[in-house]
Amino acid sequence: MSERDETEKFTEINRNNMMANLTATRRRSVFGPVIDLINNLGLTIVIVFGAWQVMSGEPFTIGAIAAFLSYLRIMQDPVRSISRFINVIYQSAAGYERITELMKVKPQVTEKSSAYALPPIRGAVKFADVQFSYQKAHPVFKHFNLQMEAGKVTALVGSSGAGKSTVIGDH
């Protein structure tokens, strides 16, 4: 594949991911206010009904209205938590789609059936004062030192173009 093909593929994948995230954001922007509307409608109904009961002389006190409002608030907290949880599910669904796409990708490089199994590696790997360049005028490494102990996991971390692939020979 050419660089242009890879760029187009990358752009398409990012566009699909963006659309999935926008869909999740739209759902969240509608779902949250609807939950708030329902909660506030419940509060309004309790206040109006309670006030009507008190004003019409029914045995309903302001304390009872306050108790009902407290109960309603207690019930609303789990509803809000559930709505936040549903939003997280929508957001996760967008990421899940991307992950399943990646899991379906078949490797371009396959191991030969006649390949030998490598024996366990013994000892440490050590780079001492290494200097390397692809072009003489532009050194990739100067005075590079790295020691990786046997049986230990070593992570090579750095920005794009820092030389991680060059260190591990991933060309």
Secondary structure, DSSP 4 states (H G I P E B T S, - for coil): --HHHHHHHHHHHHHHHHHHHHHHHHHHHHHHHHHHHHHHHHHHHHHHHHHHHHHTT-S--HHHHHHHHHHHHHHHHHHHHHHHHHHHHHHHHHHHHHHHHHHHPPPSS---TTPPPPPPP-S-EEEEEEEEEEETTEEEEEEEEEEE-TT--------TTSSHHHHHT--
